[in-house]
């Protein structure tokens, strides 16, 4: 288990804002009406539609040489997705940005398009950097990429009835794309055109050093107006975790408190709506933004303003956190770039056979957290059939338990790499989309590898994201001599994309291709035996193998469903016969014990 500096962290979380050093606030400037956003013009009652948002960005572009609005793909309904690039050096391409040596920050808004204060905060921030210039220093040592609205089609499904739990604006977008996908569940499986555009045209071209994902909460009521989350613990490269703890949580979070906010780790109570149960601050899976970014050796920060606060308050909280974050990056740019470079080197240098954590879970260890709540009365509702909280406006301050120490749960031993047969194009496509380096075999190659036999799995009880995702319960590694053809794909793990490859290709990975049903066909029996053919063969098999006969009788006694099914009885013997399919339940991606020889690989 990794040991973290929690006492220092708790000191920072509990420290009064006045005890922390402040940087001067920018001078107050009256913003000309022409440059006020629709949210500002309407006292934050309304927010601009997608076309108006893009027009505002292009007006900024027309008034400053430090900004470019670029398309990076299209939505399912054909809207152009745009990213706004801000650079004091006019470094408007990935190559130019890398040449500056400055960190690149990607700020993503509207992945859930009803949670849209990040868009308005970014419009104001870009204006204040470029037009009023009150925030101009934020570009001194950083390049900023802003996606104003990621889920643009959902943004245009505008209604005052879209988010029952949320306090404004008057109309807001929808959580899902028109085909029913939640983009913040799509990072690793990458099915949607929006996500494929973000990853293929933005992420793996620019390789941003930091991802910021702006949201609005659901959940309980409390006084904290700004919460955050990030991945930490055994699934995260250590240099990335260190930067998140020291730079973000150690300096950026206290800075936002100085600016008048009440920041907190994302408020996820152990028991719903009950502060007394404590907060659970764990790590998310790579289907989510901040789970994905750390697999790519980059810190990711989830920003969650509080749904019941007025929209103006939520926009200001997001704005101020972005300012504090960019202040930190500008003050210490090399700390961020070095953390990313060190993480990439650490991941690439991992030894074959070393243990890699695919998932983690919270331990029972707790630290105190100063919770800013409101007085709450719980009343039993005979309508709901449970207690329902009734929140007041009376402040209630208390200290509650914060669980954040993590232990590894599902682990695998790292192979030298993977071999992907060329017919499994979905795996090859995803590897390329995520920027994982691969090479084709130039000639036939045979070697002993580890194949993964899937022994037990549980399909999802209900559909999620259009899949009945599999929980892989038990696997067995089998050493096998395998022959590969020219054109099959070698996936080395001595690269920065090693964690992404493992999470895609390991059979038990929590968001791997097997989990999301892309390899279901290997789990489906393709041949069977007629009962009149199998019955005499089965009698001979038992006569020649008394252990098999005892196994069959024991199964009859212990499993009534099996005993009552002639088909299951026939299949019992068929699967143990020479006619059984040796590839059944065999994961199609092999774990290599060594790299192919250099002359077997295409140049």
Secondary structure, 3 states (H helix, E strand, C coil): CCCCCHHHHHHHHHCCHHHCCCCCCCCCCCCCHHHCCHHHHCCCCCCCCHHHHHHHHHHHHHHCCCEEEEEEEECCCCCEEEEEEECCCCCCCHHHHHHHCCEEEEEECCCCCCCCHHHHHHHHHHHHHHCCCCCHHHHCCEEEEEECCCCHHHHCCCECCCCCCCCCCCCECCCCCCCCCCHHHCCCCCCCHHHHHHHHHHHHHHCCCEEEEEEECCCCCCCCCEEEECCCCCCCCHHHHHHHHHHHHHHHHHHHHHCCCCEEECCCEEECCEEEEEEECCCCCCCCHHHHHHHCCCEEEEEEECCCCCHHHHHHHHHHHHHHHHHHHHHCHHHHHHHHHHHHHHHHCCCCCCEEECCEEECCCCEEEEEEEEEEEEEEECCCCEEEEEEEEEEEEEEEEEECCEEECCEEECCCEEEECCCCHHHHHHHHHCCCCCEEECCCEEEEEEEEEEEEEEECCCCECCECCEEEEEEEEEEEEEEECCCCEEEECCCCCHHHHHHHHCCCCCCCCCCCCCCHHHHCCCCCCCHHHHHHHHHHHHHHCHHHHHHHHHHHHHCHHHHCCHHHHHHHHHCCCCCCCCCCCECCEEEECCCCCHHHECC
